[in-house]
Structure formats: C-alpha cells, structure tokens
Amino acid sequence: MMLYIIEMLAQVIAAYLIGTIVFDLVHYLFHYFLESNNKLLKAIGYLHLSHHRFYTSELKIQPEWSKKNLMYHVCMEYLVHIVTIFSCALFFNPIAIIIAFLFETCIFLSVCYCKGQDAHHKTYEVLPAYRGGLFVNAEYHAMHHLHPTKFFSSMIKVLDYILGSACHLKGKHIVMTGSNGALGSHMKKLLEKEGATVTGIKFGLDYHYDHYENLTENLAKADILFLCHGSKFENAQEANCDSFVSIIELFKKVRKPSKEPLEIWGVGSEIECHPCFGIKKIKVYAASKRNYAKFARQYYRDKNIQYRHLVHSAFISPMGPGLMTASFAAKMTLFFIKRGFKYVPVTYTGFAFLNYFRFLFNK
C-alpha cells in the first residue's frame, strides 16, 4: 500500500512538472514569435505582452492590466498545463492524472482570486539575489521581467538549463581583473562574444595592494565585477584574498543604483578543499585561497549580492601545469554561468563537488 501511494505521488508530481516545462517552452515561443517577420506569429507573441504590462520591468504591478493578464497569460498557462497533464494519461495512472488536474485547477483559481498577483509576482524596489538550485522563486522570475529574452522557467529551471538562458550578459558592463591571464583572456573573449563590454583592470597600473581608489570610476559604472587574478607564490595572501575583499567592498560602496542586486564572480580553487599532499611550497597559496573562501561564503549568502564562486581544477597556465587547457576551463565556466549556477565547479578530479558542501555549510 505504501509503495502504491509513493508511486502515485511521484506520478502526480511528474505530471504537474511536465506541464510546467511544456508551458515554459510555449512561453519561450511567445517571445520568439515577437521577433518574427510573420504577422500572424507576431500577433500571437504580442498577446503575451499583456503579462509584461501587468508586471513591468520596474517590478511593479499595474492593476489596470489584470483582466488582460488573466485572459492572455493565466488562462493560457492553465490550458497548456491541463492539456499536457491529460496527455500524461498515456503512460501514468488515471487517478494520478485527476489529482494533478485538481491540484493545477486549485492553483489556477487561487491566481484568479488574487487577480494575477501570485507568489511569483511581487513589487520590488531593489531585487534581492535569487537562490541557486533547480526550483524557481519570485526573485528568479522577476529577472525575466527585467530581461524578457532570458529566465523563461516558471517552476523548475529545466528549459533555462537547456537553452543557457539563466544569465543575461548582452549589453552588460563587466569590470574584470586578470583579463590578460590564461583563464581571464579566454573568458574576456567569450563574454564579449555574448555581447558584454569587458573593461580590464590591472595590478600595478590601476590598483596596488595598499590603495584601490583609482578603481572607483570603473566600479561605479560596472554591472558585474569579475575577479580573475591571483598568484601562486609571490604575495599570495594579498593577491588571492586581501585584494579580492578590498575590491568587492569598494564595489559595494560605489556601484550605481540599480533594480538588480550586485553581481560578483570570484575565482576560487579546489585547494580550498583538498590537502597540499606534502608540497610545502603551495601551503601559502592554499592558506590564501581558504582565507578568501571564508569571505566568499558570506557574499554567497548575502541577499544583496548575486555572488558566483568559480572553482576550477588545475589548468595549464603560467602558474603551473594541469590536465585541461585554460580555454576549456573558460568555456565550461561560461556554460555553468549561463545556466544560472552560483557555485561553478569545473573539475576533472571531483574535489570541486566535495568542496561545494564545505563551501555551503561551513560556518
């Protein structure tokens, strides 16, 4: 009996989630049709704009659009969901289908009762950082209203994982350290290919370990701060920890006001997790990376910062040998970032995955 209940519950959840994924695909097509030269397709896509007029790019509700939002968005979403759920009757238990249908109908009626102002549509003056993980929350969905060509998922992020549409880069101004390094030079090219503008800042020219004031102008205009510099031996603590924290804190002070939270990417290392294997000369490097990880965990948990921690296995660079190229490491890093990952493991050893639990839960 217990096994039957578990199986039935699994089928109910699966049918419901399949319905959401199919709607996400329809949602994507609405936006795709808006760019079409075909008048019919464009008109179909235009219907969806009522939803974006109801919940604007200012992240505010416009009640005068609530009726059209209910008609052209909420009812359309419900229709797609129930058609998909009933299609699942081909391979799921009919009782599970009925339960999933009733559950979806209850959600639909509650949204109608609230006139479209459900849990995913809230007014924000400044948007908090969205969490990582598989499921969509209100902050994640609000990013779609800021950037309508991205963030299509409504319940689980499957479609955004497939499309790589969980990060908006086109038109962003990225201030980047280490842009001439092995990893940084490849990341810079990839980001510019995505439509971002990348401004490189250099140690010794734009900043020094004892002062960072010259970075103020660039940081004030930045949408994203990307810290990609480091040193394995010389001034390791200053390069790998102190300068990271100093530049981040300055960015927090001077960055121009925006609807979006601060976005910061910081390069970590697998040595945050694994031992030095008796190699004395890398102990200072390991200590510096572990020291920064303590700060990085605070930024990661800060609701005002969209912080991404990038953790790589060793790659080929002037800092040492590795089993992957810097080009491959850069491509995989961007692959995960475009899918909304806040902790980015680029690894062939597996240590980065182990480090995730240490990074997430260590206080």
C-alpha positions in Angstrom: 0.0 0.0 0.0 2.8 2.4 0.9 4.6 1.6 -2.3 1.4 2.3 -4.3 1.0 5.7 -2.5 4.6 6.7 -3.2 4.3 5.7 -6.9 1.0 7.6 -7.2 2.5 10.7 -5.6 5.6 10.5 -7.9 3.3 10.4 -10.9 1.2 13.4 -9.7 4.4 15.4 -9.2 5.8 14.3 -12.6 2.6 15.1 -14.5 2.4 18.6 -12.9 6.1 19.4 -13.6 5.9 18.1 -17.2 3.0 20.6 -17.6 5.2 23.4 -16.3 8.0 22.5 -18.6 5.7 22.4 -21.7 4.3 25.8 -20.7 7.9 27.2 -20.4 8.5 26.1 -23.9 5.3 27.8 -25.1 6.4 30.9 -23.1 9.7 30.9 -24.9 7.9 30.6 -28.3 5.7 33.7 -27.4 8.9 35.8 -27.0 10.4 34.2 -30.1 7.3 35.0 -32.2 7.6 38.6 -31.1 10.8 38.9 -33.2 9.2 37.1 -36.2 8.5 38.9 -39.5 5.4 36.8 -39.9 2.4 38.9 -38.9 0.4 36.0 -37.5 3.2 34.8 -35.3 4.0 38.3 -34.2 0.3 38.8 -33.3 0.4 35.6 -31.2 3.5 36.7 -29.4 2.0 40.2 -28.9 -0.7 38.6 -26.7 1.9 37.7 -24.1 2.9 41.4 -23.7 -0.2 41.9 -21.5 1.6 39.9 -18.8 4.7 42.2 -19.1 2.5 45.2 -18.9 0.8 43.8 -15.9 4.1 43.1 -14.1 6.5 45.7 -15.6 10.3 46.0 -15.9 10.1 48.3 -12.9 8.9 45.2 -11.0 5.6 46.8 -10.1 2.1 45.6 -10.6 -0.2 47.6 -12.9 -3.8 46.6 -11.8 -5.4 48.1 -15.0 -3.8 45.2 -16.9 -5.0 42.5 -14.6 -8.0 41.4 -16.7 -5.9 41.0 -19.9 -3.2 39.3 -17.9 -5.7 36.8 -16.6 -7.1 36.2 -20.1 -4.0 36.0 -22.2 -1.5 34.7 -19.7 -3.0 33.0 -16.7 -5.8 31.2 -18.7 -3.3 30.3 -21.5 -0.9 28.8 -18.9 -3.7 26.8 -17.3 -4.9 25.5 -20.7 -1.3 24.4 -21.6 -0.9 22.7 -18.2 -4.1 20.7 -18.2 -3.7 19.6 -21.9 -0.2 18.4 -21.0 -1.4 16.7 -17.8 -4.1 14.8 -19.6 -1.6 13.8 -22.3 0.3 12.1 -19.5 -2.6 9.6 -19.1 -1.0 7.7 -21.9 1.7 6.4 -19.5 0.5 7.4 -16.0 -2.2 6.1 -13.7 -5.6 7.9 -14.4 -6.0 8.6 -10.7 -2.7 10.4 -10.6 -3.8 12.5 -13.6 -7.0 13.5 -12.0 -5.2 14.5 -8.8 -2.7 16.6 -10.8 -5.5 18.2 -12.7 -7.3 19.1 -9.5 -4.1 20.5 -8.0 -3.5 22.6 -11.1 -7.1 23.8 -11.1 -6.8 24.9 -7.4 -3.7 26.9 -8.3 -5.4 28.5 -11.3 -8.4 29.5 -9.2 -6.2 31.0 -6.4 -4.3 33.1 -9.0 -7.6 34.3 -10.5 -8.8 35.2 -7.0 -5.6 37.2 -6.4 -6.1 38.9 -9.8 -2.7 37.6 -11.0 -0.7 38.7 -8.0 0.6 35.3 -7.0 3.8 34.4 -5.1 5.9 34.9 -8.2 4.8 38.5 -8.9 5.8 40.9 -6.1 6.7 44.6 -6.1 10.4 45.2 -5.5 12.3 48.5 -5.1 15.6 46.6 -5.4 15.5 42.9 -6.3 17.2 40.5 -3.9 19.6 37.9 -5.3 17.9 34.7 -6.5 19.0 31.4 -5.0 20.6 28.6 -6.8 19.1 25.2 -7.3 16.5 23.6 -9.5 13.4 25.5 -8.5 12.2 29.0 -9.5 11.4 31.6 -6.8 9.9 35.1 -7.1 13.4 36.7 -7.4 14.3 34.4 -10.3 11.1 35.0 -12.2 11.4 38.8 -11.7 14.7 38.6 -13.6 12.6 37.6 -16.6 10.6 40.8 -16.4 13.9 42.7 -16.3 15.3 40.7 -19.2 12.5 39.2 -21.2 14.7 37.2 -23.5 16.1 35.2 -20.6 14.8 33.4 -17.5 11.9 31.6 -19.1 11.3 28.9 -16.5 8.3 29.1 -14.2 8.6 26.3 -11.7 11.8 24.3 -12.4 14.7 25.6 -14.4 14.9 22.7 -16.9 14.3 24.9 -20.0 16.8 27.5 -18.9 19.4 24.8 -18.3 18.8 23.5 -21.9 18.8 26.9 -23.5 21.5 28.5 -21.3 19.1 31.4 -20.7 19.6 31.8 -16.9 22.0 34.7 -17.1 21.8 38.0 -19.1 25.1 39.2 -20.5 24.3 41.2 -23.6 24.9 44.9 -23.0 26.4 44.3 -19.5 29.4 46.2 -18.5 31.9 43.8 -16.8 34.9 45.1 -14.9 37.5 42.3 -14.8 40.8 41.7 -13.1 43.2 39.2 -14.6 41.9 39.8 -18.1 45.4 39.1 -19.6 45.8 35.8 -17.7 45.4 32.3 -19.0 41.8 32.0 -17.9 40.9 35.6 -18.0 41.9 36.2 -21.6 39.7 33.4 -22.8 36.8 34.5 -20.5 37.1 38.0 -21.9 36.7 36.8 -25.5 33.8 34.6 -24.6 32.0 37.4 -22.7 32.5 39.9 -25.4 31.1 37.3 -27.9 28.0 37.2 -25.7 27.6 40.9 -26.2 29.1 42.2 -22.9 31.6 45.0 -22.7 34.6 44.0 -20.6 36.9 46.5 -19.0 40.2 45.0 -17.8 41.9 46.5 -14.7 45.5 45.7 -13.9 47.5 45.4 -10.7 50.3 47.9 -10.6 48.6 50.2 -13.1 45.0 50.6 -11.9 45.4 49.5 -8.3 48.0 48.4 -5.7 47.7 46.3 -2.6 47.8 49.4 -0.4 45.3 51.5 -2.3 42.3 50.9 -4.7 40.9 54.4 -5.1 41.7 54.6 -8.8 39.1 51.8 -9.4 36.2 53.9 -8.2 35.2 55.3 -11.6 35.2 51.9 -13.4 33.4 50.1 -10.5 30.7 52.8 -10.3 29.7 52.0 -13.9 30.0 48.2 -13.7 27.1 45.8 -13.9 29.3 42.8 -13.0 32.6 42.6 -11.1 34.7 39.6 -12.2 37.8 38.8 -10.0 40.0 36.6 -12.0 43.5 37.4 -10.8 45.8 35.6 -8.5 49.3 34.5 -7.6 50.6 31.1 -6.5 53.6 32.1 -4.6 54.5 35.8 -4.6 52.2 37.9 -2.3 49.7 35.1 -2.3 47.6 36.4 0.6 47.4 39.9 -0.9 46.7 38.7 -4.4 44.2 35.8 -3.6 42.4 37.2 -0.6 43.0 40.7 0.5 42.7 42.4 -2.9 39.5 40.4 -3.7 37.8 41.6 -0.5 39.0 45.2 -0.9 37.8 45.5 -4.5 34.4 43.9 -3.6 33.9 46.2 -0.6 34.7 49.2 -2.8 32.3 47.9 -5.5 29.6 47.7 -2.8 30.1 51.3 -1.9 30.3 53.0 -5.3 28.2 50.9 -7.7 25.4 52.9 -9.3 21.8 52.3 -8.0 20.0 49.5 -9.9 17.0 47.3 -9.7 19.3 44.3 -9.8 21.5 43.1 -7.0 25.2 43.5 -7.1 26.7 40.7 -9.3 30.2 39.5 -8.4 32.1 36.5 -9.8 35.2 35.3 -7.8 37.7 32.7 -8.9 38.4 30.1 -6.1 40.3 26.9 -6.3 39.9 23.2 -5.4 42.7 23.7 -2.9 40.0 25.2 -0.7 39.1 21.6 -0.1 42.0 19.2 -0.8 45.2 18.9 1.2 48.6 20.1 0.0 49.8 16.5 -0.4 53.1 17.3 1.5 54.1 20.0 -1.0 55.4 22.8 1.3 55.7 25.5 -1.3 51.9 25.6 -2.0 50.9 25.9 1.6 50.9 29.7 1.5 48.8 29.6 -1.7 46.4 27.1 -0.1 46.0 29.3 3.0 45.3 32.4 0.9 42.6 30.7 -1.1 41.0 29.2 2.1 41.1 32.6 3.7 39.2 34.1 0.8 36.7 31.3 0.8 35.6 32.4 4.3 34.6 35.8 2.8 33.2 34.3 -0.3 30.7 32.2 1.8 29.4 35.5 3.3 29.0 37.1 -0.1 27.3 33.9 -1.4 24.7 34.1 1.4 24.2 37.8 1.1 20.7 38.6 -0.4 22.0 41.8 -1.8 24.8 40.1 -3.8 24.4 37.7 -6.8 27.8 36.1 -6.0 29.2 33.3 -8.1 32.1 31.2 -6.8 34.1 29.7 -9.6 36.1 26.6 -8.5 38.5 25.0 -11.0 40.8 22.0 -11.1 44.3 22.9 -12.2 44.6 24.1 -15.8 47.5 24.9 -18.0 48.8 28.4 -17.2 52.0 30.3 -16.2 51.1 29.4 -12.6 51.6 25.7 -13.3 50.6 22.6 -15.3 47.1 21.0 -15.4 45.1 18.4 -17.2 42.9 20.8 -19.1 43.5 23.9 -21.1 42.5 27.4 -19.9 40.3 27.7 -23.0 38.3 24.6 -22.0 38.1 25.9 -18.4 36.7 29.2 -19.6 34.1 27.5 -21.9 32.9 25.3 -19.1 32.8 28.2 -16.6 30.6 30.2 -19.0 28.4 27.1 -19.7 27.5 26.9 -16.0 27.1 30.7 -15.5 24.7 30.9 -18.4 22.6 28.2 -16.7 22.4 30.3 -13.5 24.8 28.4 -11.3 26.0 30.3 -8.3 28.7 27.7 -7.4 30.5 26.8 -10.6 32.5 23.5 -10.5 34.9 23.0 -13.4 36.7 19.8 -12.4 38.2 16.6 -13.5 39.1 15.4 -10.0 35.8 15.8 -8.3 37.2 17.9 -5.5 35.1 20.9 -6.6 31.9 18.9 -6.0 33.1 17.9 -2.5 34.1 21.5 -1.8 30.5 22.6 -2.6 29.3 21.0 0.6 32.1 22.5 2.6 31.5 25.9 1.0 27.8 25.8 1.5 27.6 24.6 5.1 30.9 25.5 6.7 30.3 28.4 9.2 
